[in-house]
Amino acid sequence: MTAPPIEIHDLTVSYDQKPVLWNIDVEIPEGALVGIIGPNGAGKSTLLKACMGLLDLSSGWVKIYGDPIEQQRKTVGYIPQREEIDWDFPITVRDLVLMGRYGHLGLLRRPGAEDRKIADEALEQVGMTAFADRQIANLSGGQQQRIFLARALAQESRVYLMDEPFAGVDATTEKTIVKLLEQMRSENGTLLVVHHDLQTASEYFDHLLLLNRRMVAFGPTEEVFTEELLRKTYGGHLTVLSQAGEAIRQSKSGKK
């Protein structure tokens, strides 16, 4: 049997000795487009960082195709939250996208013509070709999100971890991102995406991971996107739950 793209076992992460994630056990199947949803402070971003090996674990492990992340880093593309990026760093859009090729280069090798071709194709896919020579500081929020998607595409990964790629983008960019996620999945990519909008969660993702420090549920969207499980996930957040109820009704009416 082939090892799953992402396997998480008994994962606990603590900050100042207080657990932020507790005893997470899950296997993500090949070719799944997974939305991670849950309230603020649920540990969604922490889960992605733990998968990337960016945090010390209190217990448990994460494996990518059966190996620790250190052995599979070329396999994984990571898009952090925009707020975590130094947008004043003096680099052009094309050079940032080219950074996605570094995992394919040997030590001291510089990107070649083929790498530049792949980077330019990635920029074209996200509609950012005209901005290739612009400094990244001179971009809007939606444009910034597009170029990080382009970098992930240029990396030609098999697994993608994305932290709120839809946050603060306009409707056109959101449609572009959805189309790209579906394209990545169709090419047998496996995607784990932190998402905050319940109204679109059932529409954008074929699997959902419901998280509130512990994993409440994981499975196909039609099985876990239920009022009962969302209530367990969000607790007493009444505004969110009313939005969830409306989203569930829309989801069901759309399938008739």
N, C-alpha and C positions, 0 to 999 in steps of 0.2 A: 504493500500500500504506500502511496505517496503521502508524505507529511503535509499537513494543511499549511496554507500560506501564513496564517497567524495562529499560534496556540498559546494560550495564557493559562497558567496553572497556579492556584493558591496565591495570587498576587495581592500583596499588601504594601502600600506606600504610606509613609508617615512624614509629617512635618512637625518638628519640635515634639516628637514622641506622640503626636495625635494622628491616628489613622485618617488619611484622606480617601484612600481606597482600601476596601477590606475584602479579602478572600475572593478575588475575581477568578472564575474558571470559565473559559469559553474557547471554542474553536471556530474560526472564521473560514467558511468554505471557499474554494476556488471560484473566482468569477463573480463574487457577491459584491453588491453595492450597498454598503451598510451605513445607516445613519445612527449616530450616537446621540440620544436625546435624554434630557434630565434637567432639573432646576439648576440655578446658579450655585456654584460650590459643590456640585455633585461629583467632581473629579474627572470630568470629561477630558479636559486638556491634559491633566495629569496622566490619564490612561495612555494617550498618544505618546507623551514624553517617556513614559515607562517602556513602551514598545520600542522606542528609538534608542533606549539605553542612556537617556539623558538624566536619569534620576537613580539614586540608590534605592534598592528595594528592601523593605523590611522582611519580606518573605516571598517565596515563589519564584517563578521565572517566566520569561517570554521567549518563544522560539519562532523563527521565520523559516519555513520549509525545513523544520527539524533542527535548525542550528541557532546558536545565539546571534543576536543582531550584529556583533562584531565580524562574524564570518559572512554575513549576508547584506552588508550595508549597500552594496551596489544594486541590490534587488529592491531596495525600499526608497521611494520618493517621499519627502516630508515637506509639507507646507505649514509653517507655524502661523499663529495669529499675526496680523499686520502690525499690531502694536509692539511686537517683539523684534521688529526689524529696524536697524539704523538706516533710515531713508536718506540721511545726509551723507552717507558714505559715497565718495566720488567714483561712481562706476556707471557705465552706460547700460541701457536696457539689453543690448546684444551681449555684452560681456557678462551680465548677470545670468542670462539664459545659458550662455556657454559654460557657466559653472556646473550646470547639470551634466556635462560631459566628463568632468574630472575623474569620476569613478571608473570610467572606461580607459583612462590614460595611465600609462606606466609612470613611475616616479621620474620627475624632471621632464616628462614629455609635454610639449605644448599642443593645444588644440590644432588640428590640421584642417584641410579643406573639407573633408567629410564631416567633421564635427561642426564646422561653421554652417554647412548645408543643412544638417539636422536641426541646428539652433534656429536658422532662418525659417525652416519649414514649421517649427513649433510656434514661432512668432506669427507666421501667417495663419495658423490654425486658430489662434486666439485674437486675431484681428489687430495685431500690434506692429506690423511690419513698418508702418510709417514712423514709428517712434523708436526704431532700433538704435539710433545714435543719440537719443535724448538721455540726459542724466536722470536717474531714477527719482531724484528729489523733485523733479518737475512733472510728476504724474498725479492724476487724481486717485482716489481710493480704489475705484473700480479698475483703473489701468494698472495699479500696483498689484491687485489680485490676479489680473490676467497674466502679467509677466512671471509671477511665481508658478502659475499653472503651466506656462510655456517652459519654464525651467524643469518642472517635473516631467513634462512630455519629452524634452530633450534627453532626460536621464534614461528614458526607455526602461523604466522599472517594471516589475511584476506586481508589486504591492505599493499602494499609495496611502499615506496617512495625512489627512487634511483637517486643520483646526479652523472651523468656521469660515470656509471659503466664500460664503454668501454674505458675510457681515459687512454692512455699509456699502453695498454695491447697488447700482441702478438696475432697472428691470431688464435692459438689454444685456448687461453683463451677466445677470443671473441666468438668463436663457442660454447664453454662450457657455456658462459653466456647466449647466445641466446637460447640454449637448455633449460637452467634452467628457463628463463623467460617464455618460452612456457609451460614448465611443471607447473610452478606456476599458470599460467592462466588456464590451463586445469583442475587444482584442484580448480577452481572457485576463485582464487586470483584476486585482482584488482591491477594493477601496473601503477605507474606514474613515468616515467623515463626521466631525462634530457639527451638529446642526441645532439651531435654537428655535426654529419656527415650526410649531406643531401643525399649522395650517397646510404646509407643503411637505411635511415629513412623509406622509403616506404616498404622496405623488412622486417624490424624487427617488425613493429608496426601495429596493426589493427585500431588504432585511433591516430590522431595527434592533439596536441594543439599548434597552432602557436602564438608566444608571442613576443611582443616588447613593454614592459611596459604596454600596453593594450593587451587584448586578441584579436588577429586578426581573428582567426577562431578556431573552434573545431568540430570534427566529424570523421566519418570513413575515413581512409586514402585515399581511392579512390575518395572521394568527396572534400577533402581540400588540397591534395597535387597537386596543380595546379600552373602554372606559375604566374597567376594573384595574387593569395593569397600569394605566396612566395615573389613576388615583393613588395606587401604591407608590408610584415613582415621584409624584409631585406633592403628595400629602395634602395639606390644607390650602394650597395656592389656588383659591377659588377662581380668580381671573383666568389663570392658565387652564384650569379644568373646564371652564365654560368654552374657552377656545378649542380645547381638545374635543369636547362634545360636538361642537359645530364641525370640526375637521372630520370626525368619525362619520357624521351624518352625510357630509359632502362626499367622503370616500365611498360610502355604501351606495349613495344615489348615482355616483359616477360609474359604478360597476353593473348597474341594472341595464 
